[in-house]
């Protein structure tokens, strides 16, 4: 039961880290747009940075979905453990 509770908290932590990574990726995208100059712009470098930011964003979204599934599984396991042992872990 303790292992299930720890896994649930680790899954929540993973969700928060993935959410923070999504925010950082979005900030990087907005910063690259904000820093584009009106003069000589290297569109190849801009494209490469955009692709990197998009890849990081998709990776963070995938990590969030995986953490959400992990949390759901850990919570279900914790409920089964509590039902089988009859102990309230919140006490």
Phi and psi in degrees as GROMACS dihedral restraints (atoms count N, CA, C in turn):
[ dihedral_restraints ]
;  ai    aj    ak    al  type     phi  dphi    fc
    3     4     5     6     1   -63.4    20    10
    4     5     6     7     1   -38.0    20    10
    6     7     8     9     1   -63.4    20    10
    7     8     9    10     1   -40.2    20    10
    9    10    11    12     1   -65.6    20    10
   10    11    12    13     1   -40.3    20    10
   12    13    14    15     1   -65.4    20    10
   13    14    15    16     1   -42.9    20    10
   15    16    17    18     1   -64.1    20    10
   16    17    18    19     1   -41.5    20    10
   18    19    20    21     1   -62.4    20    10
   19    20    21    22     1   -38.5    20    10
   21    22    23    24     1   -62.4    20    10
   22    23    24    25     1   -45.5    20    10
   24    25    26    27     1   -67.0    20    10
   25    26    27    28     1   -35.5    20    10
   27    28    29    30     1   -66.9    20    10
   28    29    30    31     1   -37.1    20    10
   30    31    32    33     1   -65.8    20    10
   31    32    33    34     1   -40.9    20    10
   33    34    35    36     1   -62.7    20    10
   34    35    36    37     1   -42.1    20    10
   36    37    38    39     1   -61.3    20    10
   37    38    39    40     1   -41.8    20    10
   39    40    41    42     1   -64.4    20    10
   40    41    42    43     1   -38.1    20    10
   42    43    44    45     1   -61.7    20    10
   43    44    45    46     1   -44.0    20    10
   45    46    47    48     1   -65.7    20    10
   46    47    48    49     1   -40.3    20    10
   48    49    50    51     1   -64.3    20    10
   49    50    51    52     1   -40.9    20    10
   51    52    53    54     1   -67.2    20    10
   52    53    54    55     1   -39.4    20    10
   54    55    56    57     1   -62.7    20    10
   55    56    57    58     1   -40.5    20    10
   57    58    59    60     1   -65.8    20    10
   58    59    60    61     1   -38.6    20    10
   60    61    62    63     1   -64.5    20    10
   61    62    63    64     1   -37.4    20    10
   63    64    65    66     1   -64.0    20    10
   64    65    66    67     1   -42.8    20    10
   66    67    68    69     1   -64.0    20    10
   67    68    69    70     1   -41.6    20    10
   69    70    71    72     1   -65.0    20    10
   70    71    72    73     1   -38.5    20    10
   72    73    74    75     1   -64.5    20    10
   73    74    75    76     1   -43.5    20    10
   75    76    77    78     1   -64.5    20    10
   76    77    78    79     1   -39.0    20    10
   78    79    80    81     1   -63.7    20    10
   79    80    81    82     1   -39.1    20    10
   81    82    83    84     1   -64.7    20    10
   82    83    84    85     1   -39.5    20    10
   84    85    86    87     1   -63.1    20    10
   85    86    87    88     1   -45.8    20    10
   87    88    89    90     1   -66.5    20    10
   88    89    90    91     1   -36.0    20    10
   90    91    92    93     1   -65.7    20    10
   91    92    93    94     1   -40.3    20    10
   93    94    95    96     1   -66.3    20    10
   94    95    96    97     1   -34.8    20    10
   96    97    98    99     1   -68.7    20    10
   97    98    99   100     1   -41.9    20    10
   99   100   101   102     1   -67.0    20    10
  100   101   102   103     1   -32.0    20    10
  102   103   104   105     1   -89.5    20    10
  103   104   105   106     1     1.1    20    10
  105   106   107   108     1   -70.4    20    10
  106   107   108   109     1   125.3    20    10
  108   109   110   111     1   -86.8    20    10
  109   110   111   112     1   160.2    20    10
  111   112   113   114     1   -81.9    20    10
  112   113   114   115     1   -16.5    20    10
  114   115   116   117     1   -85.5    20    10
  115   116   117   118     1  -119.8    20    10
  117   118   119   120     1   -81.2    20    10
  118   119   120   121     1   106.7    20    10
  120   121   122   123     1  -109.7    20    10
  121   122   123   124     1   128.5    20    10
  123   124   125   126     1   -85.8    20    10
  124   125   126   127     1    97.8    20    10
  126   127   128   129     1   -69.6    20    10
  127   128   129   130     1   -27.8    20    10
  129   130   131   132     1   -66.3    20    10
  130   131   132   133     1   -45.8    20    10
  132   133   134   135     1   -65.0    20    10
  133   134   135   136     1   -38.4    20    10
  135   136   137   138     1   -63.4    20    10
  136   137   138   139     1   -41.0    20    10
  138   139   140   141     1   -64.5    20    10
  139   140   141   142     1   -44.0    20    10
  141   142   143   144     1   -61.7    20    10
  142   143   144   145     1   -42.6    20    10
  144   145   146   147     1   -65.6    20    10
  145   146   147   148     1   -39.4    20    10
  147   148   149   150     1   -63.5    20    10
  148   149   150   151     1   -42.5    20    10
  150   151   152   153     1   -64.4    20    10
  151   152   153   154     1   -40.5    20    10
  153   154   155   156     1   -63.2    20    10
  154   155   156   157     1   -45.8    20    10
  156   157   158   159     1   -63.7    20    10
  157   158   159   160     1   -40.7    20    10
  159   160   161   162     1   -66.0    20    10
  160   161   162   163     1   -40.9    20    10
  162   163   164   165     1   -62.1    20    10
  163   164   165   166     1   -43.8    20    10
  165   166   167   168     1   -63.1    20    10
  166   167   168   169     1   -38.1    20    10
  168   169   170   171     1   -65.7    20    10
  169   170   171   172     1   -45.1    20    10
  171   172   173   174     1   -65.2    20    10
  172   173   174   175     1   -39.9    20    10
  174   175   176   177     1   -61.8    20    10
  175   176   177   178     1   -43.3    20    10
  177   178   179   180     1   -64.7    20    10
  178   179   180   181     1   -39.2    20    10
  180   181   182   183     1   -64.2    20    10
  181   182   183   184     1   -41.2    20    10
  183   184   185   186     1   -63.9    20    10
  184   185   186   187     1   -43.3    20    10
  186   187   188   189     1   -62.5    20    10
  187   188   189   190     1   -36.8    20    10
  189   190   191   192     1   -65.7    20    10
  190   191   192   193     1   -43.2    20    10
  192   193   194   195     1   -64.2    20    10
  193   194   195   196     1   -39.9    20    10
  195   196   197   198     1   -66.4    20    10
  196   197   198   199     1   -40.7    20    10
  198   199   200   201     1   -66.2    20    10
  199   200   201   202     1   -36.1    20    10
  201   202   203   204     1   -65.4    20    10
  202   203   204   205     1   -42.1    20    10
  204   205   206   207     1   -65.6    20    10
  205   206   207   208     1   -39.6    20    10
  207   208   209   210     1   -62.2    20    10
  208   209   210   211     1   -43.9    20    10
  210   211   212   213     1   -62.5    20    10
  211   212   213   214     1   -43.5    20    10
  213   214   215   216     1   -61.3    20    10
  214   215   216   217     1   -43.6    20    10
  216   217   218   219     1   -64.9    20    10
  217   218   219   220     1   -43.9    20    10
  219   220   221   222     1   -65.7    20    10
  220   221   222   223     1   -38.5    20    10
  222   223   224   225     1   -66.2    20    10
  223   224   225   226     1   -38.9    20    10
  225   226   227   228     1   -64.7    20    10
  226   227   228   229     1   -41.5    20    10
  228   229   230   231     1   -63.7    20    10
  229   230   231   232     1   -40.8    20    10
  231   232   233   234     1   -63.4    20    10
  232   233   234   235     1   -41.3    20    10
  234   235   236   237     1   -63.9    20    10
  235   236   237   238     1   -39.6    20    10
  237   238   239   240     1   -64.8    20    10
  238   239   240   241     1   -40.8    20    10
  240   241   242   243     1   -63.7    20    10
  241   242   243   244     1   -42.6    20    10
  243   244   245   246     1   -65.8    20    10
  244   245   246   247     1   -41.2    20    10
  246   247   248   249     1   -64.1    20    10
  247   248   249   250     1   -41.8    20    10
  249   250   251   252     1   -72.1    20    10
  250   251   252   253     1   -34.5    20    10
  252   253   254   255     1   -98.4    20    10
  253   254   255   256     1   -20.8    20    10
  255   256   257   258     1    69.6    20    10
  256   257   258   259     1    29.6    20    10
  258   259   260   261     1  -113.0    20    10
  259   260   261   262     1   137.8    20    10
  261   262   263   264     1   -92.3    20    10
  262   263   264   265     1   112.4    20    10
  264   265   266   267     1   -74.1    20    10
  265   266   267   268     1   -14.9    20    10
  267   268   269   270     1   -80.2    20    10
  268   269   270   271     1   -14.9    20    10
